[in-house]
Amino acid sequence: MAKVDYPKYKILIDPDSKKVQGLKVGDVVRREYYDAPNLIYSLMVVLKTGTEMVGGADSAYFIGALVEGDEPLAGQLLDFVRVTNLFDEERSGALYLTASDSDAPYMDVIDGLAKEFSLCYPVNGRGNPNVPDHSNYAHTGAGYLSASYIEREGDVSRIYRLTRTTQSGGSSYGLNIGIELPVANPDRILVSMRVRSNTNAPNVPVKFGYADGSRFDYTDTISVGTEWEYKLLAFTVDYPAQYQRAFSLCRSLGATCPRRMAGGGRIEYRPTVGHCTIRQGRQSPCRKSKRGCRSCFRCP
């Protein structure tokens, strides 16, 4: 199993810089600049945003998962721009202006990256677990579960709600979505979703692997609470591309799984990147610039 423990960083804005934090959870943010002789590049997914007191004033911050590129360090520019969002279509667009790419200078419009380049982006609940489908939620164990699809609830959209209708029955039922496109080692997979339950469930199984269940590229457990919580999972594919894959959540219902679960989620494919590990965080000084001051430290 090639689980990736991505490093997390908290990026803070100097409260005296007059800069505004406009990022939201699920945003994919990027920084890239040339600092001779090195090109500095980082790609992160926003996990959390907020404010905290720094020097007696409020400082906005975001916590990001580094999924590709260079780790943020003291003395570097820490200005990130949003490229897309993994689940919010209203935040999926951006303008790309470059003076260093091939055929530069030029400006391009980026839109719909998360939806168009994902392995799975369900927009209704009419799927069949035995048929790979990019756009539909599906589940196994129809005799033991009832399912409903909700377009939006507050700021959460594309919700698939599963409710157990019996306490006894088969041992294999839950969310199960077949993946249409082939994946193979060393492809990198990101799973982005919000999830909640009617009861706290500390060990809900998550799996990605062969559709017949014979081998898994990734197995893990996640904790699910009663409030919506964002989850970002990352792993590297272990096996060849000739076998169809499936993603499952809480497929083996038993003592570890709640009676009701609802999730608004998706799976996104990314090319392979270097393996990451989490290390103990430490405070880093910030670097002042004309665009304001940011500081960062690695989260434990």
VOGU-791526 format. One line per 4 residues: number of its first residue (from 0); their letters; for each residue x, y, z of N, C-alpha, C. Coordinates in steps of 0.001 Angstrom, whole numbers, padded with zeros to 6 digits. Layout:
N
NUM> A> X Y Z X Y Z X Y Z  ...
This chain:
300
0> MAKV> 000851 -001195 000000 000000 000000 000000 000884 001242 000000  000631 002152 -000915 001498 003322 -001087 000792 004589 -000619  000387 004607 000632 -000213 005807 001197 000817 006924 001252  000396 008144 000934 001273 009304 000971 000877 010189 002143
4> DYPK> 001770 010349 003092 001548 011259 004209 002090 012633 003813  001237 013410 003184 001674 014713 002669 002008 015659 003824  003028 016508 003658 003328 017510 004680 002320 018646 004625  002029 019227 005786 001081 020335 005890 001799 021570 006416
8> YKIL> 001432 022727 005861 002055 023992 006251 000972 025017 006551  001233 025828 007570 000370 026970 007863 001047 028220 007314  000362 028906 006414 000869 030127 005798 000083 031300 006359  000781 032222 007043 000133 033364 007687 000459 034663 006958
12> IDPD> -000487 035593 007001 -000300 036925 006436 000047 037892 007559  001038 038731 007308 001393 039773 008274 000170 040666 008497  -000283 040827 009748 -001473 041651 009991 -001303 043105 009576  -000055 043574 009378 000188 044958 008958 000287 045114 007444
16> SKKV> 000115 044034 006699 000355 044090 005257 -000833 044594 004457  -002034 044676 005063 -003264 045091 004373 -003726 044053 003357  -003154 042862 003409 -003520 041820 002452 -004711 041032 002975  -005584 040565 002072 -006804 039855 002443 -006667 038389 002068
20> QGLK> -007124 037516 002959 -007107 036082 002690 -008432 035685 002047  -008397 035273 000770 -009623 034926 000067 -009767 033456 -000242  -008903 032615 000308 -008931 031188 -000013 -009989 030460 000797  -010423 029299 000258 -011392 028445 000932 -010931 026996 000869
24> VGDV> -011526 026173 001731 -011185 024748 001768 -011443 024112 000406  -010505 023290 -000046 -010617 022622 -001338 -009948 023366 -002471  -009525 024621 -002242 -008812 025363 -003282 -007464 024702 -003579  -007113 024641 -004850 -005773 024224 -005265 -004988 025496 -005544
28> VRRE> -003909 025710 -004798 -003141 026948 -004911 -001722 026637 -005368  -001125 027627 -006026 000181 027412 -006651 001036 028665 -006515  002319 028461 -006348 003278 029562 -006450 004402 029088 -007360  004916 029993 -008137 006033 029672 -009035 006776 030961 -009365
32> YYDA> 008082 030969 -009096 008892 032127 -009442 010345 031670 -009598  011116 032504 -010287 012510 032187 -010556 013395 032973 -009607  014197 032255 -008831 015157 032841 -007911 016518 032252 -008284  017220 032912 -009194 018422 032359 -009821 019372 031736 -008798
36> PNLI> 019813 030504 -009086 019580 029737 -010319 018420 028763 -010215  017506 028924 -009267 016472 027923 -009006 015085 028415 -009396  014282 027494 -009878 012862 027745 -010097 012111 027190 -008894  011395 028054 -008177 010668 027658 -006986 009210 027407 -007364
40> YSLM> 008728 026215 -007047 007361 025839 -007443 006733 024994 -006336  005495 025309 -005973 004753 024524 -004983 003290 024454 -005393  002701 023288 -005228 001278 023087 -005473 000666 022525 -004191  -000357 023204 -003658 -000945 022818 -002387 -002466 022781 -002488
44> VVLK> -003076 021979 -001620 -004534 021936 -001470 -004872 022533 -000105  -005791 023489 -000088 -006159 024161 001154 -007033 023240 001993  -006593 022955 003222 -007316 022092 004143 -008132 022870 005165  -007677 024088 005497 -008330 024870 006541 -007945 026324 006389
48> TGTE> -008833 027235 006752 -008532 028664 006788 -009013 029232 008111  -008455 030369 008496 -008875 030989 009738 -008035 032205 010056  -008159 032692 011290 -007347 033810 011771 -006825 033474 013157  -005693 034081 013510 -005147 033950 014855 -004434 035247 015220
52> MVGG> -004216 035445 016499 -003588 036665 016980 -002074 036588 016798  -001514 037607 016125 -000069 037726 015949 000315 039156 016305  001112 039328 017351 001520 040663 017771 000371 041551 018166  -000687 040958 018731 -001832 041745 019169 -002836 042070 018091
56> ADSA> -002670 041522 016883 -003603 041780 015781 -003970 040469 015106  -005132 040457 014437 -005572 039266 013732 -004732 039043 012472  -004296 037792 012286 -003551 037414 011084 -004278 036259 010410  -004664 036442 009149 -005331 035378 008397 -004318 034327 007977
60> YFIG> -004779 033087 007897 -003879 031999 007502 -004648 030936 006723  -003886 030083 006040 -004457 028843 005526 -003475 027714 005803  -004022 026525 006027 -003216 025311 006170 -003359 024524 004878  -002231 024230 004237 -002250 023556 002951 -001466 022260 002964
64> ALVE> -001940 021300 002174 -001239 020039 001969 -000359 020173 000736  000943 019970 000894 001863 020050 -000231 001780 018748 -001029  001233 018813 -002246 001059 017617 -003063 002077 017533 -004194  002789 018630 -004458 003787 018607 -005525 004715 019809 -005371
68> GDEP> 005995 019602 -005636 006929 020717 -005694 007723 020938 -004430  008182 022191 -004265 009108 022566 -003201 008370 022937 -001923  008934 022564 -000774 008339 022943 000493 008568 024423 000759  007575 025118 001333 007743 026531 001683 008814 026684 002764
72> LAGQ> 009750 027600 002536 010853 027807 003467 010969 029278 003841  011613 029520 004966 011898 030889 005378 012769 031570 004331  012497 032840 004068 013269 033589 003090 012756 033488 001669  011685 032705 001453 011102 032586 000122 009828 033425 000028
76> LLDF> 009436 033748 -001204 008134 034367 -001430 007051 033329 -001186  006021 033707 -000455 004958 032778 -000091 003616 033271 -000610  003626 033838 -001805 002406 034335 -002434 001813 033249 -003324  000669 032715 -002921 -000003 031647 -003658 -001230 032200 -004372
80> VRVT> -001531 031617 -005531 -002738 031980 -006276 -003590 030727 -006465  -004897 030924 -006463 -005803 029795 -006675 -005868 029429 -008158  -005735 028121 -008438 -005845 027610 -009800 -007235 027043 -010045  -007751 026291 -009068 -009080 025702 -009169 -009508 025286 -007773
84> NLFD> -010679 024656 -007686 -011159 024087 -006437 -011591 022658 -006722  -011357 021743 -005785 -011609 020333 -006032 -013081 019952 -006006  -013956 020804 -005455 -015376 020437 -005432 -016318 021612 -005671  -015856 022850 -005602 -016710 024020 -005776 -016533 024559 -007196
88> EERS> -017546 024336 -008057 -017444 024741 -009457 -017423 026256 -009615  -017930 026995 -008626 -017897 028450 -008706 -016499 029007 -008444  -015561 028153 -008011 -014176 028573 -007762 -013209 027781 -008643  -013670 027377 -009814 -012859 026511 -010669 -012116 027256 -011767
92> GALY> -012262 028586 -011844 -011651 029341 -012934 -010506 030226 -012474  -009615 030540 -013425 -008486 031415 -013143 -007937 031964 -014455  -007200 033067 -014362 -006464 033620 -015490 -004989 033297 -015307  -004362 032744 -016358 -002958 032354 -016292 -002148 033281 -017198
96> LTAS> -001238 034046 -016592 -000404 034990 -017319 001053 034598 -017122  001783 034396 -018216 003169 033943 -018095 004081 034693 -019058  005314 034881 -018598 006363 035462 -019441 007526 034502 -019610  007388 033258 -019086 008512 032327 -019107 008208 030995 -019773
100> DSDA> 006928 030658 -020010 006599 029393 -020655 006933 029442 -022146  006856 028287 -022791 007051 028236 -024237 006028 029120 -024934  006461 029848 -025946 005624 030766 -026722 005133 031956 -025891  005760 032199 -024741 005405 033359 -023907 005860 034649 -024586
104> PYMD> 005254 035790 -024206 004216 035938 -023176 002820 035664 -023728  001949 035165 -022856 000552 034976 -023243 -000308 034861 -021981  -001605 035007 -022174 -002573 034845 -021097 -003575 033784 -021499  -003929 032920 -020561 -004862 031833 -020838 -005947 031825 -019777
108> VIDG> -007127 031319 -020145 -008235 031161 -019217 -008311 029697 -018795  -008261 029453 -017491 -008355 028106 -016933 -009720 027957 -016300  -010435 026880 -016631 -011762 026686 -016048 -012112 025198 -016052  -012743 024750 -014970 -013260 023387 -014902 -012223 022294 -014773
112> LAKE> -011032 022607 -014277 -009985 021591 -014187 -010408 020408 -013324  -010979 020683 -012165 -011321 019603 -011235 -012343 018648 -011834  -013343 019185 -012511 -014393 018341 -013061 -013941 017603 -014312  -013259 018295 -015206 -012915 017713 -016495 -011765 016713 -016411
116> FSLC> -010864 016877 -015453 -009690 016020 -015380 -009727 015071 -014184  -010915 014805 -013661 -011031 013888 -012533 -011355 012481 -013021  -011034 011506 -012194 -011440 010131 -012463 -012913 009939 -012150  -013407 010689 -011180 -014788 010514 -010743 -015307 011832 -010187
120> YPVN> -016421 012317 -010722 -017028 013569 -010264 -018542 013376 -010284  -019105 012683 -009275 -020531 012335 -009301 -021432 013559 -009214  -022456 013585 -010066 -023431 014675 -010058 -024855 014154 -009889  -025024 012853 -009662 -026323 012292 -009281 -026097 010920 -008659
124> GRGN> -027159 010271 -008233 -027025 009009 -007517 -027608 007822 -008237  -027548 007798 -009576 -028188 006732 -010349 -027205 005669 -010841  -026042 005580 -010217 -025020 004662 -010702 -025281 003211 -010350  -024598 002337 -011102 -024605 000888 -010862 -023208 000502 -010399
128> PNVP> -023047 -000149 -009245 -021708 -000468 -008751 -020916 -001401 -009661  -021606 -002081 -010572 -020929 -003006 -011490 -020554 -002349 -012812  -020917 -001068 -012978 -020636 -000347 -014230 -019797 000879 -013909  -018566 000974 -014428 -017737 002169 -014180 -018440 003422 -014687
132> DHSN> -018431 004480 -013881 -019192 005677 -014231 -018545 006899 -013596  -018147 007848 -014422 -017503 009073 -013955 -018461 009984 -013214  -019751 009959 -013546 -020683 011006 -013122 -021752 010556 -012134  -021708 009304 -011662 -022766 008803 -010799 -022226 008167 -009525
136> YAHT> -022880 008488 -008395 -022650 007733 -007177 -023284 006341 -007319  -022730 005372 -006599 -023302 004027 -006582 -022955 003368 -005258  -023698 002314 -004924 -023403 001576 -003696 -023773 000113 -003868  -023134 -000719 -003071 -023489 -002130 -003008 -024379 -002371 -001795
140> GAGY> -025084 -003517 -001817 -025955 -003856 -000696 -027279 -003143 -000738  -027945 -003156 -001914 -029214 -002439 -002048 -030278 -002984 -001102  -030152 -004240 -000695 -031134 -004824 000205 -030988 -004382 001645  -029879 -003714 001950 -029609 -003322 003331 -029473 -001807 003506
144> LSAS> -029486 -001073 002400 -029297 000373 002445 -030358 001066 001606  -030744 002266 002026 -031509 003164 001169 -030601 004336 000817  -030714 004850 -000409 -029829 005909 -000895 -030654 007078 -001411  -030140 008277 -001218 -030771 009473 -001767 -029686 010453 -002174
148> YIER> -029979 011247 -003208 -029042 012246 -003711 -029619 013628 -003459  -028805 014515 -002870 -029216 015882 -002557 -028272 016837 -003270  -028826 017750 -004058 -028009 018665 -004848 -027184 019594 -003968  -027803 020141 -002928 -027074 021082 -002062 -027729 021144 -000689
152> EGDV> -026868 021288 000320 -027312 021500 001694 -026347 022496 002323  -026768 023757 002439 -025861 024795 002899 -024761 025022 001871  -023497 024968 002324 -022379 025144 001401 -021822 023816 000906  -022525 022711 001146 -022099 021388 000694 -023000 020951 -000452
156> SRIY> -022399 020492 -001537 -023169 020104 -002712 -022869 018663 -003107  -023711 018130 -003999 -023571 016765 -004540 -023484 015723 -003413  -024485 015688 -002569 -024495 014820 -001387 -025160 013486 -001723  -024511 012401 -001357 -025066 011051 -001509 -025243 010466 -000112
160> RLTR> -026473 010241 000286 -026779 009805 001650 -027174 008335 001652  -026476 007554 002464 -026759 006133 002627 -027264 005887 004037  -028378 005156 004151 -028970 004852 005448 -029207 003352 005553  -028729 002756 006623 -028959 001339 006835 -030417 001096 007156
164> TTQS> -030986 000090 006503 -032383 -000253 006734 -032530 -001509 007575  -031423 -002207 007849 -031450 -003399 008680 -030116 -003523 009397  -030121 -004114 010567 -028902 -004285 011339 -028179 -005574 010988  -028800 -006444 010216 -028177 -007710 009843 -028184 -007844 008330
168> GGSS> -027379 -008764 007815 -027325 -008970 006378 -025924 -009248 005908  -025667 -008964 004612 -024371 -009259 004016 -023254 -008439 004630  -022030 -008844 004309 -020857 -008197 004900 -020192 -007213 003955  -020762 -007003 002758 -020123 -006135 001783 -021144 -005184 001190
172> YGLN> -021323 -004036 001845 -022193 -003024 001271 -021806 -001651 001793  -022004 -000619 000949 -021598 000743 001227 -021335 001463 -000081  -020750 002657 -000009 -020412 003420 -001206 -019402 002651 -002044  -019662 002496 -003342 -018763 001752 -004224 -018896 002300 -005646
176> IGIE> -017852 003000 -006116 -017901 003664 -007416 -016837 003077 -008329  -017259 002568 -009492 -016318 002052 -010483 -015627 003176 -011227  -014347 003005 -011500 -013521 004016 -012168 -013384 003664 -013647  -013753 004595 -014524 -013746 004332 -015963 -012338 004297 -016544
180> LPVA> -011513 005295 -016241 -010206 005420 -016873 -009175 004526 -016194  -008213 003997 -016961 -007182 003154 -016349 -006162 003973 -015574  -005656 003412 -014494 -004561 003996 -013723 -003528 002909 -013490  -002280 003318 -013295 -001201 002342 -013122 -000075 002974 -012328
184> NPDR> 000756 002140 -011742 001949 002617 -011051 002836 003375 -012044  003362 004568 -011702 003335 005220 -010391 002386 006413 -010328  001165 006299 -010879 000209 007407 -010843 -000102 007802 -009403  -000313 009092 -009190 -000687 009625 -007886 -002185 009960 -007892
188> ILVS> -002907 009511 -006861 -004342 009738 -006744 -004620 010644 -005555  -005490 011634 -005751 -006023 012445 -004663 -007514 012159 -004524  -007969 011919 -003308 -009390 011754 -003025 -009817 012922 -002148  -010761 013709 -002638 -011214 014910 -001946 -012695 014780 -001661
192> MRVR> -013091 014920 -000383 -014507 014763 -000061 -014816 015413 001281  -016099 015723 001463 -016644 016079 002763 -017537 014933 003209  -017522 014632 004490 -018263 013473 004970 -018762 013742 006385  -019896 013143 006731 -020429 013220 008088 -021298 011989 008330
196> SNTN> -021689 011776 009591 -022521 010657 009977 -023465 011093 011075  -024474 010278 011355 -025373 010604 012461 -024756 010235 013808  -023695 009416 013801 -022959 009065 015015 -021467 009145 014734  -020665 009335 015764 -019223 009351 015586 -018722 007956 015234
200> APNV> -017889 007892 014198 -017332 006618 013747 -015828 006798 013555  -015003 006235 014428 -013559 006504 014388 -012778 005700 013353  -013336 004610 012825 -012562 003725 011944 -013385 003273 010752  -013717 004209 009871 -014481 003885 008670 -013505 003466 007564
204> PVKF> -013638 002254 007007 -012691 001780 005992 -012847 002490 004648  -011710 002812 004036 -011650 003410 002699 -010707 002549 001852  -011133 002229 000615 -010322 001357 -000223 -010345 001834 -001671  -009230 001604 -002362 -009130 001850 -003798 -008322 000700 -004378
208> GYAD> -008901 -000026 -005338 -008183 -001168 -005893 -008980 -001861 -006968  -008639 -003116 -007239 -009331 -003869 -008275 -010818 -003946 -007952  -011635 -003830 -009000 -013082 -003827 -008811 -013587 -005141 -008226  -012867 -006248 -008485 -013298 -007529 -007941 -012848 -007748 -006498
212> GSRF> -012107 -006770 -005931 -011683 -006862 -004548 -010495 -007757 -004280  -009819 -008235 -005337 -008703 -009167 -005147 -007419 -008476 -004696  -007217 -007216 -005114 -006028 -006473 -004711 -006395 -005002 -004521  -005662 -004348 -003619 -005937 -002945 -003334 -004659 -002128 -003439
216> DYTD> -004773 -000997 -004168 -003668 -000038 -004217 -003592 000763 -002921  -004742 000891 -002239 -004796 001733 -001055 -005892 001233 -000127  -005567 001065 001143 -006559 000784 002182 -006208 001612 003403  -007220 002145 004048 -006991 002962 005234 -008316 003098 005967
220> TISV> -008300 003782 007095 -009525 004131 007811 -009530 005629 008080  -010711 006213 008132 -010857 007627 008460 -011852 007759 009605  -011736 008840 010356 -012701 009139 011407 -013787 010044 010841  -015028 009732 011161 -016170 010491 010662 -016986 010972 011858
224> GTEW> -017250 012279 011917 -018038 012855 012995 -019422 013254 012540  -020125 013953 013385 -021510 014320 013095 -021634 015641 012335  -020530 016369 012178 -020516 017601 011391 -019707 017378 010116  -020039 018159 009077 -019298 018041 007828 -017810 018305 008077
228> EYKL> -016973 017414 007541 -015531 017558 007688 -014848 017230 006364  -013860 018050 006011 -013156 017852 004743 -012045 016820 004918  -011951 015894 003957 -010921 014864 003961 -010159 014913 002636  -008833 014858 002726 -007994 014763 001539 -007071 013559 001714
232> LAFT> -007216 012562 000852 -006412 011349 000897 -005489 011330 -000313  -004280 010819 -000142 -003311 010760 -001240 -002594 009422 -001198  -002399 008827 -002378 -001682 007555 -002449 -001166 007339 -003871  -000228 006426 -003993 000359 006063 -005281 -000171 004704 -005703
236> VDYP> -000552 004574 -006964 -001072 003312 -007484 000049 002273 -007506  -000260 001067 -007041 000739 -000002 -006947 000763 -000938 -008150  -000417 -001164 -008757 -000550 -002266 -009703 -000747 -001779 -011146  -000667 -002720 -012143 -000764 -002347 -013565 -002138 -001807 -013947
240> AQYQ> -002221 -001277 -015176 -003423 -000576 -015626 -004487 -001481 -016220  -004191 -002755 -016494 -005151 -003566 -017241 -006376 -003987 -016434  -006378 -003728 -015116 -007508 -004118 -014291 -008330 -002895 -013867  -009662 -003037 -013986 -010554 -001949 -013618 -010468 -001685 -012115
244> RAFS> -010544 -000399 -011738 -010473 -000011 -010348 -011839 000422 -009825  -011952 000441 -008487 -013154 000945 -007820 -012745 001629 -006525  -013510 002640 -006139 -013320 003337 -004871 -014483 003005 -003961  -014182 002618 -002717 -015246 002253 -001783 -015029 002943 -000443
248> LCRS> -016139 003269 000194 -016134 003883 001516 -017137 003141 002379  -016655 002609 003512 -017534 001899 004442 -018208 000720 003760  -017431 -000029 002945 -018040 -001108 002172 -018424 -002300 003051  -017625 -002568 004097 -017935 -003672 005000 -018609 -003100 006241
252> LGAT> -019920 -003072 006246 -020662 -002453 007337 -020731 -003389 008530  -020330 -002868 009659 -020362 -003653 010883 -020259 -002704 012045  -019535 -003101 013053 -019411 -002258 014240 -018656 -000972 013960  -017815 -000968 012896 -016992 000209 012622 -017726 001257 011805
256> CPRR> -018893 000956 011269 -019559 001881 010363 -020869 002382 010963  -021180 003663 010739 -022394 004243 011314 -023652 003820 010570  -024783 004128 011180 -026064 003786 010551 -026338 004661 009337  -025934 005915 009383 -026192 006809 008249 -024930 007581 007927
260> MAGG> -024593 007662 006654 -023461 008464 006220 -023870 009275 005012  -023314 010475 004900 -023568 011316 003728 -022256 011945 003327  -021956 011924 002053 -020701 012505 001610 -020857 013233 000301  -020192 014351 000162 -020139 015051 -001112 -018699 014979 -001567
264> GRIE> -018348 014026 -002412 -016937 013776 -002685 -016625 013557 -004139  -015329 013433 -004416 -014864 013186 -005776 -013471 012594 -005711  -013017 012038 -006808 -011665 011510 -006919 -010984 012240 -008057  -009756 012676 -007834 -009018 013382 -008883 -007665 012728 -009097
268> YRPT> -007322 012559 -010347 -006028 011990 -010705 -004986 013081 -010910  -003763 012823 -010438 -002632 013700 -010708 -001446 012842 -011061  -000518 013363 -011902 000694 012611 -012201 001504 012349 -010940  002365 011360 -011006 003162 011003 -009844 004107 012137 -009441
272> VGHC> 004315 012301 -008140 005264 013277 -007615 006115 012577 -006569  007090 013306 -006004 007962 012713 -005004 007215 012305 -003748  007686 011279 -003090 007048 010797 -001865 007260 011809 -000739  006231 012056 000045 006266 013070 001099 006087 012434 002467
276> TIRQ> 006696 013017 003468 006488 012586 004839 006231 013803 005713  005522 013604 006807 005238 014681 007751 006323 014709 008810  006868 015880 009071 007866 016036 010117 007396 017092 011096  007999 017133 012252 007588 018066 013303 007744 019504 012837
280> GRQS> 006738 020343 013135 006763 021726 012667 007612 022626 013537  008043 023722 012940 008770 024735 013692 008436 026094 013086  008496 027120 013890 008186 028470 013420 009278 028967 012485  008868 029592 011389 009816 030176 010443 009574 031672 010363
284> PCRK> 010617 032473 010238 010421 033913 010092 009790 034238 008752  009216 035421 008637 008606 035809 007374 009513 036785 006644  009275 036845 005354 010064 037735 004515 009187 038880 004044  009638 040107 004285 008842 041259 003858 009049 041522 002369
288> SKRG> 007981 041947 001741 008053 042313 000330 007045 043421 000082  007020 043943 -001120 006078 044998 -001456 004643 044492 -001392  004479 043155 -001533 003135 042593 -001531 002705 042158 -000139  003496 042458 000857 003116 042088 002216 003993 040978 002736
292> CRSC> 003795 040624 003991 004654 039670 004665 003870 038418 004996  004454 037284 004748 003851 036010 005120 004890 035212 005912  004404 034368 006786 005280 033443 007475 004684 032053 007363  005492 031048 007563 004992 029685 007437 005680 028798 008465
296> FRCP> 005003 027744 008851 005649 026687 009604 004984 025373 009283  005745 024297 009411 005240 022985 009082 004341 022491 010225  003177 021968 009873 002257 021477 010879 002611 020052 011275  002523 019711 012570 002835 018352 012992 001754 017384 012516
